Amino acid sequence: MTLDREAPAVRAGEVSFVVAGSRCAADLYWPPDAGRPVPCVVMGHGGSGTKRLGLPGYARRFAARGMAVLVFDYRHFGASEGSPRQLIDVRQQREDYRGAVAYARTLPGIDPARIALWGTSLSGGHVLAVAAEDPAIAAVVAQVPVLDRRRRGRTLAQRLDRDVLTRLLQFTAAAVRDLVCWWRGEPPYLVPVVDEPGRLAAFVEPEARAVFTALGGEATGWRNAVAPRFVFALPRYADGTAERLAMPVLMCLADHDLEASSRFAAKVAAKAPVAEVRHYPAGHFDVYVPPWFDRISTDQAEFLHGRLCTEAGASVPPPEVSRMLCLRTGSGRPLVFLPGLGSHDHPPRALDRWFQTRQVKPLARGREVWWVARRTDGLAKTTIAELAREHAAALRWWFGRPVDVVGVSTGGSIALQLAADHPDVVRRLVVVSAAYRLGDFGRTTQRRAAKWLRLHRPRRAGAAMMSILGAAPGTRHVMRALGWLLGPLIAPADHGLLATIDAEDDFDLRLRLPEITVPTLIVGGDQDACYGKELFQQTAAEIPGARLILYPGHGHLGIQPGQLTDDIRSFLDGEGPSPR
């Protein structure tokens, strides 16, 4: 069946797929002259929205640029199955997205390696969550996304407005009544999605009602009713979601949005490895109708075409990208920061976040610092060379050119291997508190930590790991006691952490040092117990043209941030810090 109001060159038809035993109805749009496999954009509406309520305009525009588009109805809504009707279930809606993606990947004429997600309002949060778990997704567009039930667009003064509070209480009472119906096994207690001001509905703003009417309203198959219990189960943003987005992301934000916080969404986007943010002086509902629809949908079509249809953008992120944790801060020329030994099964938190932030923030003046670490969850036996190879693949994907790299401790070992094996990704190299191999004390201590980790004794492992930081025997005793206290935090049961320790235990790059041709700076404390002054000196001496700075009286990772930052910045800017 061909849909009405369709541009002559774009074909569309009705299809369906099954999720958990229920049929989901969808419309599939094909680009003109699709002679070979094409990319596909999977689209779902926000909240109670259905596939023909305003979404055909986006789908036609994307299809005209060479992409197939699969627009579907969630279970419980529109032409899809699912009982009871009009029930918003965030978990199920995200499952429906996954089902739509799986279906699209099986379709003849669709390139399964070029599937993109598009979501708006509530589904703007869905697509980020789904893509974070599926690194094979090629691109994501999130429009006016509702990411967290605690982060709405209204200011505190607006939330405390009498009319707003009254509406909130009335809707909450309706949601409680709906829950009672569910508990009794009765049909949902439904309320309108949009209505006039003063009435009970999810949205009573005049502009909301006007937009739903302009998009065709109930004539499109949408129903102006919803089970209000959804307010008790709106999603909360899961920390670390953005950092796991390996693919390019476009976030389209309305600066006058009262339903979703554009400021919070922009902060989330800043944590994604490859994200673009577009701001529009519009409201939440304005984005669906002219003039903002034309501008925003054109921007989205350009983004998707560039990422999915052009030779430069059609490549799929290598699997190594999805294995990286990445945090970004600052703006300017990129600087990649590789941290020291730790459990990286999630982005830094609590004490570890404070420590990592303390290291990278001073470097962010005039630069965009990328804190990058290989995820340790699922990491089996590995080598420093393999870790360097994975980092190189990610850096090539993200930047496509050589970038400055700063590696600290274990990150310094990876950085040295990176420069030796993959010089095409490194512009200038700074190695902090690391050398071509571990020193005798460092190796013995890390082996002791590994032994206690295998015995599930985190406090003893933490004591061993922290003792390396001391510049003198007395200081090492203090650090060992601190490590014992912090053991469960810094030395969790993590097979990936063990694999990294074993990899560094085998690491010895001395014979490869003369092959490092990028400008290199080696810095360390002359009382470093993990490596030692002599290893720093040998490393610098055997790398052609390398510079060495030794900080008197400082131990492993004990260099004061101010002086260290000044020396690193001076070197990266092409100036020569004086060796000492």
DOGUTOR-124658 format. One record per residue (C-alpha): residue in one letter; x, y, z. Coordinates in Angstrom, 1 decimal, always signed. Layout:
N
 resn      x      y      z
    A      X      Y      Z
...
This chain:
580
 resn      x      y      z
    M   +0.0   +0.0   +0.0
    T   +1.3   +3.5   -0.9
    L   +0.8   +6.2   +1.7
    D   -1.0   +9.4   +0.7
    R   +0.7  +12.8   +0.3
    E   +3.9  +11.0   -0.8
    A   +6.4  +12.7   -3.0
    P   +6.4  +10.8   -6.4
    A  +10.1   +9.7   -6.1
    V   +9.8   +8.3   -2.6
    R   +8.1   +4.9   -2.2
    A   +6.5   +3.9   +1.1
    G   +4.6   +0.9   +2.4
    E   +3.2   -0.8   +5.5
    V   +5.3   -3.5   +7.2
    S   +5.4   -5.0  +10.7
    F   +7.7   -6.9  +13.0
    V   +7.2   -8.8  +16.2
    V   +8.5   -7.9  +19.7
    A   +7.8  -10.3  +22.6
    G   +4.9  -11.9  +20.7
    S   +3.1   -8.6  +19.8
    R   +3.1   -7.1  +16.3
    C   +4.5   -3.6  +15.9
    A   +3.1   -1.7  +12.9
    A   +5.5   +0.4  +10.8
    D   +5.8   +2.4   +7.6
    L   +8.9   +1.8   +5.5
    Y  +10.1   +4.6   +3.2
    W  +12.5   +3.9   +0.3
    P  +14.7   +6.5   -1.4
    P  +14.4   +7.1   -5.1
    D  +16.5   +4.8   -7.3
    A  +17.7   +2.6   -4.5
    G  +19.7   +0.3   -6.7
    R  +22.1   -1.0   -4.0
    P  +21.8   -1.5   -0.3
    V  +21.0   +1.8   +1.5
    P  +21.3   +3.0   +5.0
    C  +18.2   +3.0   +7.2
    V  +16.9   +5.5   +9.8
    V  +14.7   +3.9  +12.6
    M  +12.2   +6.4  +14.0
    G   +9.8   +6.3  +16.9
    H   +7.7   +9.2  +18.2
    G   +7.8  +10.6  +21.7
    G   +5.5   +9.3  +24.5
    S   +2.0   +8.6  +23.1
    G   +2.9   +9.8  +19.5
    T   +2.3   +7.5  +16.6
    K   +4.0   +7.0  +13.3
    R   +1.9   +9.3  +11.1
    L   +1.6  +12.2  +13.6
    G   +4.1  +14.5  +12.0
    L   +6.8  +11.9  +11.4
    P   +6.2  +11.4   +7.6
    G   +7.6  +14.8   +7.0
    Y  +10.9  +13.8   +8.5
    A  +10.8  +10.4   +6.8
    R  +10.2  +11.9   +3.4
    R  +13.0  +14.4   +3.8
    F  +15.5  +11.7   +4.9
    A  +14.4   +9.3   +2.1
    A  +14.9  +12.0   -0.5
    R  +18.6  +12.2   +0.6
    G  +19.2   +8.5   -0.1
    M  +18.1   +6.7   +3.1
    A  +15.4   +4.2   +3.8
    V  +13.3   +5.1   +6.9
    L  +11.4   +2.7   +9.2
    V   +8.8   +4.6  +11.3
    F   +7.0   +2.4  +13.8
    D   +4.3   +2.5  +16.4
    Y   +5.1   +1.3  +20.0
    R   +3.2   -1.6  +21.4
    H   -0.1   -0.3  +23.0
    F   -0.4   +2.6  +20.5
    G   -1.6   +3.3  +17.0
    A   -1.8   +0.3  +14.7
    S   +0.4   -1.9  +16.9
    E   -0.8   -4.6  +19.1
    G   -0.5   -4.6  +22.9
    S   -3.0   -4.4  +25.7
    P   -4.0   -2.4  +27.6
    R   -4.1   +0.5  +25.2
    Q   -2.4   +3.9  +25.6
    L   +0.1   +2.7  +28.1
    I   +3.6   +4.3  +28.0
    D   +6.2   +1.8  +29.2
    V   +9.7   +3.1  +28.9
    R  +11.3   -0.3  +29.1
    Q   +9.0   -1.7  +26.4
    Q   +9.4   +1.3  +24.1
    R  +13.2   +0.8  +24.2
    E  +12.6   -2.9  +23.5
    D  +10.5   -1.9  +20.5
    Y  +13.4   +0.2  +19.2
    R  +15.7   -2.8  +19.5
    G  +13.1   -4.9  +17.7
    A  +12.8   -2.3  +14.9
    V  +16.6   -2.2  +14.5
    A  +16.8   -6.0  +14.4
    Y  +14.1   -6.1  +11.7
    A  +15.7   -3.4   +9.6
    R  +19.0   -5.3   +9.6
    T  +17.2   -8.3   +8.0
    L  +15.5   -6.4   +5.1
    P  +16.7   -6.9   +1.6
    G  +18.1   -3.6   +0.2
    I  +19.1   -2.3   +3.6
    D  +22.8   -2.1   +4.6
    P  +22.8   -3.6   +8.1
    A  +26.0   -1.8   +9.0
    R  +24.4   +1.6   +8.4
    I  +21.4   +1.8  +10.8
    A  +20.8   +5.1  +12.5
    L  +18.3   +6.0  +15.3
    W  +16.1   +9.0  +15.5
    G  +14.1  +10.0  +18.5
    T  +12.2  +13.0  +19.8
    S  +11.0  +14.1  +23.3
    L  +10.8  +10.9  +25.4
    S  +12.2   +8.8  +22.6
    G  +15.1  +11.2  +22.3
    G  +16.3   +9.6  +25.5
    H  +15.4   +6.1  +24.2
    V  +17.7   +6.3  +21.3
    L  +20.7   +7.3  +23.4
    A  +20.1   +4.4  +25.8
    V  +19.6   +1.9  +23.0
    A  +22.6   +3.1  +21.0
    A  +24.8   +3.0  +24.1
    E  +24.2   -0.8  +24.2
    D  +24.6   -1.3  +20.5
    P  +28.0   +0.0  +19.1
    A  +27.0   -1.1  +15.6
    I  +24.5   +1.7  +15.4
    A  +26.0   +4.1  +12.8
    A  +24.5   +7.5  +14.0
    V  +21.9   +8.9  +16.4
    V  +19.7  +12.0  +16.2
    A  +18.0  +13.1  +19.5
    Q  +15.5  +15.9  +19.1
    V  +14.4  +17.9  +22.2
    P  +15.2  +14.8  +24.3
    V  +13.6  +14.1  +27.7
    L  +16.6  +12.5  +29.4
    D  +15.7  +12.6  +33.1
    R  +12.4  +13.0  +34.9
    R  +14.2  +15.3  +37.4
    R  +15.5  +17.6  +34.6
    R  +12.6  +19.5  +33.0
    G  +12.8  +22.8  +31.2
    R  +11.0  +25.0  +33.7
    T  +12.9  +27.2  +36.1
    L  +12.2  +26.9  +39.9
    A  +10.0  +30.0  +39.8
    Q   +8.0  +28.5  +36.9
    R   +7.6  +25.2  +38.7
    L   +6.3  +27.0  +41.8
    D   +3.7  +28.9  +39.8
    R   +0.3  +28.3  +41.3
    D   -1.3  +27.0  +38.1
    V   +1.6  +24.7  +37.4
    L   +1.5  +23.2  +40.9
    T   -2.3  +22.8  +40.7
    R   -1.9  +20.9  +37.4
    L   +0.8  +18.7  +38.9
    L   -1.3  +17.8  +41.8
    Q   -4.3  +17.0  +39.6
    F   -2.3  +14.9  +37.2
    T   -0.6  +13.0  +40.1
    A   -4.0  +12.3  +41.6
    A   -5.1  +10.9  +38.2
    A   -2.0   +8.8  +38.0
    V   -2.7   +7.3  +41.5
    R   -6.2   +6.5  +40.4
    D   -4.8   +4.8  +37.3
    L   -2.5   +2.7  +39.4
    V   -5.4   +1.6  +41.6
    C   -7.2   +0.5  +38.4
    W   -4.1   -1.5  +37.5
    W   -4.0   -3.1  +41.0
    R   -7.6   -4.1  +40.7
    G   -7.1   -5.6  +37.3
    E   -9.3   -2.9  +35.6
    P   -8.7   -1.0  +32.3
    P   -6.5   +2.1  +32.6
    Y   -8.0   +5.4  +33.8
    L   -7.2   +7.5  +30.7
    V   -6.8  +11.3  +30.5
    P   -6.3  +13.5  +27.4
    V   -2.8  +14.0  +26.1
    V   -3.7  +17.6  +25.1
    D   -6.6  +19.8  +26.1
    E   -7.5  +23.4  +26.9
    P   -6.0  +25.4  +29.8
    G   -7.7  +24.5  +33.1
    R   -8.6  +21.0  +32.0
    L   -6.9  +17.8  +33.2
    A   -4.4  +16.6  +30.5
    A   -0.7  +15.9  +30.1
    F   -0.3  +19.2  +28.2
    V   -2.6  +22.2  +28.4
    E   -0.4  +24.8  +26.8
    P   -2.2  +26.4  +23.8
    E   +0.8  +25.8  +21.5
    A   +0.7  +22.0  +22.3
    R   -2.9  +21.7  +21.3
    A   -2.3  +23.8  +18.2
    V   +0.7  +21.6  +17.1
    F   -1.1  +18.3  +17.6
    T   -4.0  +19.7  +15.5
    A   -1.6  +20.9  +12.8
    L   +0.0  +17.5  +12.6
    G   -3.4  +15.9  +11.8
    G   -4.5  +14.9  +15.3
    E   -6.6  +11.7  +15.6
    A   -7.1  +11.6  +11.8
    T   -3.6  +10.2  +11.6
    G   -4.3   +7.1  +13.8
    W   -3.1   +8.9  +17.0
    R   -5.5   +8.9  +20.0
    N   -5.8  +11.8  +22.4
    A   -5.6   +9.6  +25.5
    V   -2.9   +8.2  +27.8
    A   -2.7   +6.3  +31.0
    P   -1.2   +8.8  +33.5
    R   +0.6   +6.3  +35.6
    F   +3.6   +6.8  +33.3
    V   +4.6   +9.8  +35.4
    F   +5.8   +7.5  +38.1
    A   +8.1   +5.6  +35.7
    L   +9.7   +8.2  +33.6
    P  +13.4   +7.5  +33.0
    R  +16.3   +8.8  +35.0
    Y  +19.5   +9.4  +33.0
    A  +22.0   +6.6  +33.7
    D  +25.5   +8.1  +34.2
    G  +28.0   +6.8  +31.6
    T  +25.4   +6.5  +28.8
    A  +26.9   +9.3  +26.7
    E  +30.4   +8.1  +27.2
    R  +29.5   +4.7  +25.6
    L  +28.1   +6.3  +22.4
    A  +30.7   +5.2  +19.9
    M  +28.9   +6.7  +16.9
    P  +28.3  +10.3  +15.8
    V  +25.4  +11.9  +17.7
    L  +23.4  +15.0  +16.8
    M  +21.3  +16.7  +19.5
    C  +18.8  +19.3  +18.4
    L  +17.8  +21.4  +21.4
    A  +15.1  +24.0  +21.8
    D  +16.3  +26.8  +24.1
    H  +12.8  +27.7  +25.2
    D  +11.8  +24.1  +26.0
    L   +9.6  +23.8  +29.1
    E   +9.2  +20.1  +28.9
    A  +12.9  +19.0  +28.7
    S  +16.0  +20.7  +30.0
    S  +18.2  +21.8  +27.0
    R  +21.0  +22.7  +29.4
    F  +21.1  +19.3  +30.9
    A  +21.0  +17.7  +27.4
    A  +23.9  +19.8  +26.2
    K  +25.9  +18.7  +29.2
    V  +25.2  +15.1  +28.4
    A  +26.1  +15.6  +24.8
    A  +29.5  +17.1  +25.9
    K  +30.4  +13.7  +27.4
    A  +29.8  +11.8  +24.2
    P  +32.9  +11.0  +22.2
    V  +31.5  +12.4  +18.9
    A  +28.6  +14.7  +19.3
    E  +27.2  +17.8  +17.7
    V  +24.7  +20.1  +19.4
    R  +22.4  +22.4  +17.5
    H  +20.5  +25.1  +19.5
    Y  +17.3  +26.7  +18.2
    P  +15.4  +29.6  +19.7
    A  +12.1  +27.5  +19.8
    G   +9.8  +25.7  +22.2
    H   +9.4  +22.0  +22.7
    F   +6.4  +21.7  +20.3
    D   +7.6  +24.3  +17.8
    V  +10.1  +21.8  +16.3
    Y   +7.3  +19.8  +14.6
    V   +5.8  +22.6  +12.5
    P   +7.1  +25.4  +10.2
    P   +9.2  +27.4  +10.3
    W  +11.4  +25.4  +12.7
    F  +10.5  +22.0  +11.3
    D  +12.0  +23.0   +7.9
    R  +15.3  +24.2   +9.4
    I  +15.7  +21.4  +11.9
    S  +14.8  +18.5   +9.6
    T  +17.1  +19.9   +7.0
    D  +20.0  +20.0   +9.5
    Q  +19.1  +16.4  +10.5
    A  +19.0  +15.2   +6.9
    E  +22.4  +16.8   +6.2
    F  +23.9  +15.2   +9.3
    L  +22.5  +11.7   +8.5
    H  +23.5  +11.9   +4.9
    G  +27.0  +12.9   +5.8
    R  +27.4  +10.1   +8.3
    L  +25.5   +7.4   +6.3
    C  +25.7   +8.1   +2.6
    T  +29.0   +9.8   +1.8
    E  +32.2   +7.9   +1.4
    A  +33.8   +9.7   +4.3
    G  +30.9   +9.2   +6.7
    A  +29.6   +5.8   +5.7
    S  +32.2   +3.8   +7.5
    V  +31.1   +2.0  +10.7
    P  +32.9   +2.7  +13.9
    P  +35.5   +0.0  +14.6
    P  +34.6   -2.3  +17.5
    E  +37.5   -0.8  +19.5
    V  +35.6   +2.5  +19.8
    S  +32.8   +0.8  +21.8
    R  +35.5   -0.6  +24.2
    M  +36.7   +2.9  +25.2
    L  +35.6   +5.1  +28.1
    C  +35.9   +8.7  +27.1
    L  +35.4  +12.0  +29.1
    R  +35.9  +15.4  +27.5
    T  +36.5  +18.8  +28.9
    G  +37.6  +22.2  +27.5
    S  +37.6  +23.3  +23.9
    G  +40.3  +23.8  +21.3
    R  +42.9  +21.5  +19.8
    P  +42.4  +17.9  +21.0
    L  +44.7  +16.4  +23.6
    V  +44.3  +12.7  +24.5
    F  +45.0  +11.8  +28.1
    L  +45.7   +8.2  +28.9
    P  +45.3   +7.6  +32.7
    G  +47.2   +5.2  +35.0
    L  +46.4   +1.8  +36.3
    G  +42.8   +1.4  +37.6
    S  +39.5   -0.4  +37.2
    H  +37.8   +1.1  +34.2
    D  +34.6   -0.9  +34.0
    H  +32.7   +2.5  +34.2
    P  +33.6   +6.2  +33.9
    P  +35.5   +7.6  +36.9
    R  +33.4   +8.1  +40.0
    A  +33.8   +9.6  +43.5
    L  +37.5   +9.7  +44.6
    D  +38.7   +8.4  +41.2
    R  +36.8  +11.1  +39.4
    W  +38.3  +13.8  +41.7
    F  +41.8  +12.4  +41.1
    Q  +41.4  +12.2  +37.3
    T  +39.8  +15.6  +37.1
    R  +42.7  +17.1  +39.1
    Q  +45.1  +15.8  +36.4
    V  +43.2  +16.8  +33.3
    K  +41.5  +20.1  +34.1
    P  +44.7  +22.2  +34.1
    L  +45.5  +20.9  +30.7
    A  +42.1  +22.1  +29.3
    R  +43.0  +25.8  +28.9
    G  +42.8  +26.3  +25.1
    R  +42.5  +22.5  +24.5
    E  +39.8  +19.9  +24.4
    V  +41.1  +17.1  +26.6
    W  +39.9  +13.6  +25.9
    W  +40.4  +11.3  +28.9
    V  +40.4   +7.9  +27.3
    A  +40.7   +4.5  +28.9
    R  +40.0   +1.0  +27.6
    R  +37.1   -0.6  +29.4
    T  +38.3   -3.3  +31.7
    D  +35.0   -5.2  +31.9
    G  +35.3   -8.3  +29.7
    L  +39.1   -7.8  +29.1
    A  +40.8  -11.1  +29.1
    K  +44.6  -11.7  +28.8
    T  +46.1   -8.9  +26.8
    T  +49.4   -7.1  +26.1
    I  +50.4   -3.4  +26.1
    A  +50.8   -3.7  +22.3
    E  +47.2   -4.9  +22.0
    L  +45.9   -2.1  +24.2
    A  +47.9   +0.4  +22.1
    R  +46.4   -1.1  +18.9
    E  +42.8   -0.6  +20.3
    H  +43.6   +3.0  +21.3
    A  +45.0   +3.7  +17.8
    A  +41.9   +2.4  +16.1
    A  +39.7   +4.7  +18.3
    L  +42.0   +7.7  +17.8
    R  +41.9   +7.2  +14.0
    W  +38.1   +7.0  +14.1
    W  +37.6  +10.1  +16.3
    F  +40.2  +12.4  +14.8
    G  +41.5  +11.1  +11.5
    R  +44.8  +12.9  +12.1
    P  +47.7  +12.9  +14.5
    V  +46.9  +14.3  +18.0
    D  +48.9  +15.2  +21.1
    V  +49.0  +12.3  +23.6
    V  +49.8  +12.5  +27.3
    G  +50.2   +9.1  +29.1
    V  +50.5   +8.7  +32.8
    S  +52.0   +5.7  +34.5
    T  +50.4   +2.6  +32.9
    G  +48.9   +5.1  +30.4
    G  +52.4   +6.2  +29.7
    S  +53.4   +2.6  +28.8
    I  +50.5   +2.4  +26.4
    A  +51.5   +5.9  +24.9
    L  +55.1   +4.7  +24.3
    Q  +53.8   +1.6  +22.5
    L  +51.3   +3.7  +20.6
    A  +54.1   +6.0  +19.3
    A  +56.3   +3.1  +18.3
    D  +53.6   +1.0  +16.6
    H  +51.2   +3.7  +15.4
    P  +53.0   +6.9  +14.7
    D  +50.2   +8.1  +12.4
    V  +48.0   +8.9  +15.4
    V  +50.5  +10.8  +17.6
    R  +51.6  +14.4  +16.9
    R  +53.5  +15.0  +20.2
    L  +54.0  +12.6  +23.0
    V  +54.3  +13.3  +26.8
    V  +55.1  +10.4  +29.1
    V  +54.5  +11.1  +32.8
    S  +55.9   +8.8  +35.5
    A  +56.5   +5.9  +33.1
    A  +59.4   +4.4  +31.2
    Y  +60.1   +1.6  +28.8
    R  +59.5   -1.0  +31.5
    L  +58.6   -1.2  +35.2
    G  +61.3   -0.8  +37.8
    D  +62.1   -3.8  +40.0
    F  +60.2   -2.4  +43.0
    G  +57.2   -1.4  +40.8
    R  +57.1   -4.9  +39.2
    T  +57.4   -6.7  +42.5
    T  +54.7   -4.6  +44.1
    Q  +52.2   -4.9  +41.2
    R  +52.7   -8.7  +41.2
    R  +51.9   -8.6  +44.9
    A  +48.7   -6.6  +44.1
    A  +47.7   -9.1  +41.4
    K  +48.2  -12.0  +43.9
    W  +45.8  -10.3  +46.4
    L  +43.3   -9.5  +43.7
    R  +43.2  -13.1  +42.6
    L  +42.5  -14.0  +46.2
    H  +39.7  -11.4  +46.5
    R  +41.6   -9.4  +49.1
    P  +41.0   -5.9  +47.9
    R  +42.4   -4.1  +51.0
    R  +45.7   -5.9  +50.7
    A  +45.7   -5.3  +46.9
    G  +45.0   -1.6  +47.5
    A  +47.8   -1.4  +50.1
    A  +50.3   -2.8  +47.6
    M  +49.1   -0.5  +44.8
    M  +49.2   +2.7  +46.9
    S  +52.6   +1.9  +48.4
    I  +54.2   +2.6  +45.0
    L  +53.2   +6.3  +45.4
    G  +55.6   +7.0  +48.3
    A  +58.8   +8.8  +47.6
    A  +60.5   +7.5  +50.7
    P  +60.1   +4.4  +53.0
    G  +58.1   +6.4  +55.6
    T  +55.8   +7.8  +53.0
    R  +55.2   +4.4  +51.6
    H  +54.0   +3.1  +54.9
    V  +51.5   +5.9  +55.1
    M  +50.3   +5.3  +51.5
    R  +50.1   +1.6  +52.2
    A  +47.8   +2.3  +55.2
    L  +45.7   +4.6  +53.0
    G  +45.5   +1.9  +50.3
    W  +44.3   -0.6  +52.8
    L  +41.4   +1.7  +53.8
    L  +40.5   +2.5  +50.2
    G  +41.1   -1.0  +48.9
    P  +37.4   -1.9  +47.9
    L  +37.3   +1.4  +45.9
    I  +40.6   +1.3  +44.1
    A  +41.2   -2.5  +43.8
    P  +37.8   -4.2  +43.1
    A  +37.5   -7.7  +41.8
    D  +38.1   -6.9  +38.1
    H  +39.6   -9.4  +35.7
    G  +40.4   -6.6  +33.3
    L  +42.5   -4.8  +36.0
    L  +44.4   -8.1  +36.5
    A  +44.9   -8.5  +32.8
    T  +46.3   -4.9  +32.6
    I  +48.7   -5.6  +35.5
    D  +49.9   -8.8  +33.8
    A  +50.4   -6.9  +30.5
    E  +52.5   -4.3  +32.1
    D  +54.5   -6.9  +33.9
    D  +55.6   -8.3  +30.5
    F  +56.1   -4.8  +28.9
    D  +59.6   -4.0  +27.8
    L  +60.0   -1.6  +24.9
    R  +63.7   -0.8  +25.1
    L  +64.6   -2.3  +21.7
    R  +61.8   -0.3  +20.0
    L  +62.6   +3.1  +21.5
    P  +64.8   +4.3  +18.6
    E  +61.8   +3.8  +16.3
    I  +59.8   +6.5  +18.1
    T  +60.1   +9.5  +15.8
    V  +57.5  +11.9  +17.2
    P  +58.6  +14.7  +19.5
    T  +58.7  +13.2  +23.0
    L  +58.9  +14.6  +26.5
    I  +59.6  +12.2  +29.4
    V  +58.9  +13.6  +32.9
    G  +59.1  +12.0  +36.3
    G  +60.1  +12.4  +39.9
    D  +63.7  +11.5  +40.8
    Q  +62.4   +9.5  +43.8
    D  +59.9   +7.5  +41.8
    A  +59.8   +4.0  +43.4
    C  +57.8   +2.4  +40.6
    Y  +60.3   +3.2  +37.8
    G  +63.3   +5.1  +39.2
    K  +65.4   +7.9  +37.9
    E  +67.7   +5.7  +35.8
    L  +64.9   +4.2  +33.8
    F  +63.5   +7.7  +33.0
    Q  +67.0   +8.7  +31.8
    Q  +67.5   +5.6  +29.7
    T  +64.1   +6.0  +28.1
    A  +64.7   +9.6  +27.1
    A  +68.3   +8.8  +25.9
    E  +67.2   +6.1  +23.5
    I  +64.3   +8.0  +21.9
    P  +65.7  +10.3  +19.2
    G  +65.5  +13.9  +20.2
    A  +63.5  +13.2  +23.4
    R  +63.6  +15.7  +26.3
    L  +63.7  +14.7  +29.9
    I  +62.5  +16.6  +33.0
    L  +63.2  +15.2  +36.5
    Y  +61.5  +16.8  +39.5
    P  +63.7  +16.6  +42.6
    G  +62.3  +15.0  +45.7
    H  +59.1  +13.8  +44.0
    G  +57.8  +10.2  +43.9
    H  +55.5   +8.3  +41.5
    L  +52.6  +10.6  +40.4
    G  +53.7  +13.0  +43.1
    I  +54.6  +15.9  +40.8
    Q  +52.8  +19.2  +41.6
    P  +50.2  +19.9  +39.0
    G  +51.1  +23.5  +38.4
    Q  +54.7  +23.0  +37.3
    L  +53.9  +19.8  +35.5
    T  +51.1  +21.5  +33.5
    D  +53.3  +24.4  +32.6
    D  +56.0  +22.1  +31.3
    I  +53.6  +19.9  +29.3
    R  +51.8  +22.9  +27.8
    S  +55.2  +24.5  +26.9
    F  +56.3  +21.3  +25.1
    L  +53.0  +20.8  +23.3
    D  +53.1  +24.4  +22.1
    G  +56.5  +23.8  +20.5
    E  +58.6  +25.5  +23.1
    G  +61.4  +23.8  +24.9
    P  +61.1  +23.3  +28.7
    S  +64.5  +23.2  +30.2
    P  +65.7  +19.8  +31.2
    R  +66.3  +19.5  +35.0
